[in-house]
Amino acid sequence: MAYVSQEMKKQLAPGIKAVLKKYKVKGSISVANHSSLVVTLKTGDVDFGDATRSVNTYWIDTHFSGTAAKFLNELKAALEGPDFFDHSDSMTDYFHRSHYIDIKLGKWDQPYTVTA
């Protein structure tokens, strides 16, 4: 069963913040429903084009290119961390993973803004 504690968030935060700093993006880290680690991007130099508010982490390389794809892939790896596992099998309706990840582009009332 997926589970994210505040302690796990603290352990992964330095790696996540390093990726944000490297690409000059500001964002916040939170835990949702004790199962998802969420990064909400607020402002930054990375342009995500016409992307909506949420990034599908399974389709990063299909929907993004260049710096945006590179940034999102590094951020995804940092969110997963070294202990991430996913033994899910959707064919048998079996879902077992360490935790879920979610990357959001802004909030409903504050969209992500490109600064460069």
PAMARGU-217704 format. One record per residue (C-alpha): residue number from 1; z, x, y. Coordinates in steps of 0.25 Angstrom, whole numbers, plus 5000, padded with zeros to 4 digits. Layout:
<nodes>
@n = NUM	z = Z	x = X	y = Y
...
</nodes>
This chain:
<nodes>
@n = 1	z = 5000	x = 5000	y = 5000
@n = 2	z = 4996	x = 5005	y = 5014
@n = 3	z = 5008	x = 5009	y = 5022
@n = 4	z = 5009	x = 5017	y = 5035
@n = 5	z = 5023	x = 5021	y = 5041
@n = 6	z = 5027	x = 5026	y = 5054
@n = 7	z = 5030	x = 5039	y = 5048
@n = 8	z = 5016	x = 5040	y = 5042
@n = 9	z = 5010	x = 5036	y = 5056
@n = 10	z = 5019	x = 5048	y = 5062
@n = 11	z = 5013	x = 5058	y = 5051
@n = 12	z = 4999	x = 5054	y = 5054
@n = 13	z = 5000	x = 5053	y = 5069
@n = 14	z = 4998	x = 5068	y = 5072
@n = 15	z = 4985	x = 5068	y = 5065
@n = 16	z = 4980	x = 5055	y = 5071
@n = 17	z = 4984	x = 5060	y = 5085
@n = 18	z = 4976	x = 5073	y = 5083
@n = 19	z = 4963	x = 5066	y = 5080
@n = 20	z = 4965	x = 5057	y = 5092
@n = 21	z = 4968	x = 5069	y = 5101
@n = 22	z = 4956	x = 5077	y = 5095
@n = 23	z = 4946	x = 5066	y = 5099
@n = 24	z = 4954	x = 5062	y = 5112
@n = 25	z = 4957	x = 5048	y = 5108
@n = 26	z = 4970	x = 5041	y = 5111
@n = 27	z = 4976	x = 5031	y = 5101
@n = 28	z = 4988	x = 5026	y = 5095
@n = 29	z = 4993	x = 5026	y = 5080
@n = 30	z = 5000	x = 5014	y = 5074
@n = 31	z = 5004	x = 5008	y = 5061
@n = 32	z = 4999	x = 4994	y = 5058
@n = 33	z = 5006	x = 4985	y = 5047
@n = 34	z = 5012	x = 4997	y = 5040
@n = 35	z = 4999	x = 5000	y = 5033
@n = 36	z = 4989	x = 5005	y = 5044
@n = 37	z = 4989	x = 5017	y = 5053
@n = 38	z = 4982	x = 5013	y = 5066
@n = 39	z = 4976	x = 5022	y = 5077
@n = 40	z = 4972	x = 5014	y = 5089
@n = 41	z = 4962	x = 5022	y = 5098
@n = 42	z = 4964	x = 5020	y = 5113
@n = 43	z = 4955	x = 5029	y = 5121
@n = 44	z = 4947	x = 5042	y = 5118
@n = 45	z = 4935	x = 5051	y = 5119
@n = 46	z = 4929	x = 5045	y = 5106
@n = 47	z = 4919	x = 5034	y = 5107
@n = 48	z = 4918	x = 5024	y = 5096
@n = 49	z = 4906	x = 5017	y = 5101
@n = 50	z = 4906	x = 5002	y = 5099
@n = 51	z = 4917	x = 5002	y = 5089
@n = 52	z = 4927	x = 4990	y = 5089
@n = 53	z = 4942	x = 4991	y = 5089
@n = 54	z = 4944	x = 4996	y = 5074
@n = 55	z = 4938	x = 5007	y = 5067
@n = 56	z = 4934	x = 5005	y = 5052
@n = 57	z = 4939	x = 5018	y = 5046
@n = 58	z = 4930	x = 5016	y = 5034
@n = 59	z = 4917	x = 5016	y = 5042
@n = 60	z = 4920	x = 5027	y = 5053
@n = 61	z = 4908	x = 5035	y = 5049
@n = 62	z = 4899	x = 5023	y = 5049
@n = 63	z = 4903	x = 5017	y = 5062
@n = 64	z = 4906	x = 5029	y = 5070
@n = 65	z = 4899	x = 5043	y = 5073
@n = 66	z = 4902	x = 5056	y = 5080
@n = 67	z = 4915	x = 5058	y = 5086
@n = 68	z = 4920	x = 5044	y = 5084
@n = 69	z = 4918	x = 5045	y = 5068
@n = 70	z = 4924	x = 5059	y = 5068
@n = 71	z = 4936	x = 5054	y = 5076
@n = 72	z = 4938	x = 5042	y = 5067
@n = 73	z = 4937	x = 5050	y = 5054
@n = 74	z = 4947	x = 5060	y = 5059
@n = 75	z = 4956	x = 5049	y = 5064
@n = 76	z = 4955	x = 5041	y = 5051
@n = 77	z = 4959	x = 5054	y = 5043
@n = 78	z = 4971	x = 5056	y = 5052
@n = 79	z = 4975	x = 5041	y = 5050
@n = 80	z = 4974	x = 5042	y = 5035
@n = 81	z = 4982	x = 5055	y = 5034
@n = 82	z = 4984	x = 5065	y = 5022
@n = 83	z = 4991	x = 5055	y = 5013
@n = 84	z = 4981	x = 5043	y = 5015
@n = 85	z = 4976	x = 5037	y = 5002
@n = 86	z = 4967	x = 5025	y = 4999
@n = 87	z = 4967	x = 5020	y = 4984
@n = 88	z = 4962	x = 5006	y = 4988
@n = 89	z = 4951	x = 4999	y = 4979
@n = 90	z = 4946	x = 4987	y = 4986
@n = 91	z = 4938	x = 4983	y = 4973
@n = 92	z = 4951	x = 4980	y = 4967
@n = 93	z = 4958	x = 4975	y = 4979
@n = 94	z = 4968	x = 4987	y = 4979
@n = 95	z = 4972	x = 4994	y = 4992
@n = 96	z = 4981	x = 5006	y = 4992
@n = 97	z = 4981	x = 5016	y = 5003
@n = 98	z = 4991	x = 5024	y = 5011
@n = 99	z = 4988	x = 5017	y = 5024
@n = 100	z = 4977	x = 5010	y = 5032
@n = 101	z = 4971	x = 5016	y = 5045
@n = 102	z = 4965	x = 5009	y = 5057
@n = 103	z = 4958	x = 5015	y = 5069
@n = 104	z = 4957	x = 5005	y = 5081
@n = 105	z = 4949	x = 5007	y = 5094
@n = 106	z = 4958	x = 5002	y = 5104
@n = 107	z = 4966	x = 4989	y = 5104
@n = 108	z = 4962	x = 4975	y = 5107
@n = 109	z = 4966	x = 4976	y = 5122
@n = 110	z = 4963	x = 4991	y = 5124
@n = 111	z = 4950	x = 4996	y = 5118
@n = 112	z = 4947	x = 5010	y = 5115
@n = 113	z = 4941	x = 5017	y = 5127
@n = 114	z = 4933	x = 5030	y = 5127
@n = 115	z = 4937	x = 5040	y = 5137
@n = 116	z = 4926	x = 5050	y = 5136
</nodes>
